[in-house]
Amino acid sequence: MRSNKMIIAVIGGSQASKREIKTAENVGRELAKRDAILICGGLGGVMEAACRGAVSGGGITIGILPGEKRHDANQYIQIPIVTGMGYARNVAVVKSAHAVIAIGGSYGTLSEIGHAIQSGIPVIGIDTWSLSKGGKINSSITLAENAADAVEKAFDLIVD
């Protein structure tokens, strides 16, 4: 039986600012309100904060882990998926989602954004990367003002 629940990836750095942590936690809470499943890389920083918010709101969390041990998952991951694939797991994170919400982030986040865009998966960004090509701004990342705005835009942009 196929679930009708939306799966939303929350991506961002394992090292995050206080503002990014607060935003991520609010995104997680907003996703739980919408009965969405949160998927992420399963570690700390933005990922942990988003999962904390989702769990506090009664949501479901999945962590696609880079290493070999399910114990590496943050304490709010309910379904750990161990890959042993390192950063290659970024593809599984975004390809499993109906939409991606990027909060801050470093190069790992940028790679996830690239995989999502290339796959036609909507990307919503809060204080994250911006893209340009040939000196022209690329609008592949839909900008959001805050957590509620990001979640609303994610649901609006889902094509599936």
Beta strands, then each sheet from edge to edge (+ up, - down):
strand 1: 7-12
strand 2: 37-40
strand 3: 60-65
strand 4: 79-82
strand 5: 99-103
strand 6: 123-126
strand 7: 131-133
strand 8: 136-138
strand 9: 141-143
sheet 1: 4+ 3+ 2+ 1+ 5+ 6+ 9+
sheet 2: 7+ 8-
end
